[in-house]
Amino acid sequence: MAGNDLLIAVRLTPGAAKDAIGGGWIDEREAHWLSARVRTVPEKGRANASLIALLSKRLDWPRSAILLESGDTNRLKRWRIIGGGGDAVVRLTALLDTWVELT
């Protein structure tokens, strides 16, 4: 949480066979990342735009309220969901929790 916004960490795999969100990944520092895959290639921000569209659809949240905080050209990205705090945080985090199954 950052004020009234929700921050999420995503490990994006571009050029995948299908668009999908689900599962988790733990980096060498034990940080947890939500896994996402998009069919789009990582060219001129297209994979990031595809992930915004996918998150928007799956979260039922406006595209304009999903912003890339860091990781523009990196596989590891941090996203800000504007207005994802307050009452919405309960719904959004419950949905995000169903996507993440860390082993």
Beta strands, then each sheet from edge to edge (+ up, - down):
strand 1: 6-13
strand 2: 20-26
strand 3: 32-37
strand 4: 66-70
strand 5: 76-81
sheet 1: 2+ 3- 1- 5+ 4-
end
